Amino acid sequence: YAGYHELAAELYHLRACHPLPPVRRMVATAYLGWRTRRWRTQQVRLAAALGADHVTIAPAGHLVMIERPRRTAELIRAVAG
């Protein structure tokens, strides 16, 4: 966790010179209710900063791809399609 903020800052500066390509982007957030509300709020802001769609997958925890494999696959297909 110690490096996340530094990595985000580096990426922010990188994107100033090298923007993301014009492809569809999506941020998918696992959500379990009040305990993960702050995390979801941060992910919604991240999606806005990236110009991405935001999708909440609920109920799901950290291992969303195991807990909700069909929904995860649907979202991947939607972005890739």
Secondary structure, 3 states (H helix, E strand, C coil): CCCHHHHHHHHHHHHHHCCCCCCCCEEEEECCCHHHHHHHHHHHHHHHHHCCEEEEECCCCCCHHHHCHHHHHHHHHHHHC
